[in-house]
Amino acid sequence: MSLTLDESTAATKINFEVSFSEPQAHYIDVEMSIADLGRDFVDIKMPVWAPGSYLVREFAKNVEGFSAADSKGNTLGFKKTNKNTWRVSLNNKSEIKVNYRVYAFELSVRTSFVDASHAFLSPTGVFMYVDGMIKEPSTVKIRLAKNWAKVSTGLEPVKGKENTFLAPDFDILYDSPLEVGNQDVFEFTAAGVRHEVAMYGGGNYDKARLSADMAKIVETETAVFGENPNKHYVFIVHNTSTGGGGLEHLNSTVLGARRLSYADEAGYKGFLGLVAHEYFHLWNVKRLRPQALGPFNYDQENYTTDLWISEGFTAYYDNLMLRRAGLYTPEKYLDVVNADINTVENQPGNRVQPVSEASFDAWIKYYRPHENSRNSTISYYDKGAVLAMVLDLEILGSTKGKKGLDDVMKAMYDEYYKKQKRGFTDAEFRAMAEKVAGKSLDKIYNDYVNGTQPISFNNYLGHAGLALVDDNKGRVQPFLGAATVIKDGKVTVTAVARGSSAWNYGLNVNDEIIAIDNNRITLAVDPNTKISDLDRSVVTKKVGEKIQVLISRDGLIQTLDIQLSANNSFRYRIAESEDVTEDQMLVRRRWLHL
Ligand SMILES: [Zn+2]
């Protein structure tokens, strides 16, 4: 977007003014001025979701005190026509002002939060849009609360107007969160782009080290696509005691980090992994995107079968980029890949839900997990990352290391984002992958993307002279298959694994396990063996033996006779094949950046 941002272009029809009269009580005060309305009434709407986080969150639930007036301050009538629409009667007025307040007390990357120390404005939950005017530019003026100093956002400032920003249209406004307060801001330049890091909440971060490592990630990722489309990019980082999450935007991102995680190696690399993930999204999903993901419908779910590409490939690349940037050793990188494979293969839902369906149903399944989700669903992040590796290795193998998944991503970006300026279809992505691979990808698509067949990992890892070894092979160990926690002092079942002894013999979620074979169960862990008394009462038995489990289900005592079956989980590790050929070494070198 290349608008000249001077005062003349800021003559927009829709202007927001945001103030904070009661930040300590978590309120955002919004005034929305709308001009040039030649009609009888106007529908003003609050989005129901935040793009990138595929759940209807009903942001209108936080709105209160809606009112409308003409330019002279005369009140205009309105009525709500559905959960997120306010219909204002215009009485032949073409200019109106709308006021409302938003209660904001949910600090996450996709919801808004205000307290005395700062405000985070997640725009789909703060700014309403005028039905039919989503393409209109607007301005946002922020009136700082007392003792607040600055605003950090990817929106461009309007010259000559303090804390005022221009959004070229509502898609860009909704893609540009704002951090307001006294955040600690530092900058670095990489790939020709000025990067701003806005840290809220303090923490033990080292700015020089972070700038250097984040710059490496930026350069490495830019090299995949051959260009960095932004001039300015903002990382908004919320440092809290628990951290968590990230949300991608066009030229910014919001990251949740643990305040004191920067000094230890695992915590620091975890943060860099999050940076690599969200930054990769500025290409993959924000620009190179499935058709359903932009322009968005803010009123309802937007369905796509391609989140295994948009999220899963991004999850593959985040670790791969740390490897290429030299922030992971090859060994560490393979450990991470191995962990992904184990996660996917040990989830019973992987045999039930195809990953393309997991994507489509993200709104009702991935974002609404329950006690049986592990048995019936697979994450499009985890499975998508594994499939990205499978595709990468298949392409590297079939082209003798000359081409890889990078070439598919770059070609797709060039064709659909830059040239055709639209989202891609499932078939277009597949066609490009097959073109680059120089072969049909029928098996991968039929069996692993749209099916639930076990992945023949050795076919793909074999291209790099590697093999998957199952350390559990030949091991026969009894297994109950129930996850438990202590709840109200009671050993309580929280999940039952599909096909396990617990599943087959009817142990249920919420059952309290009182005793096994007449021994009281407490979950106490033996300091020597590190196993709980519950686990001990199972692993000391033989497969095929029975245990007697005394339970309380909804207050009624009963005994279950459970015959123990064998643990059928995998413990995979990636190992070197014998007699590795030069072709295999070529692929390995290219994949692992050796
Ligand atoms: Zn993501």
Residues whose N, C-alpha, C, O or C-beta is under 5 A from the ligand:
A	BS01	ZN	E311 T314
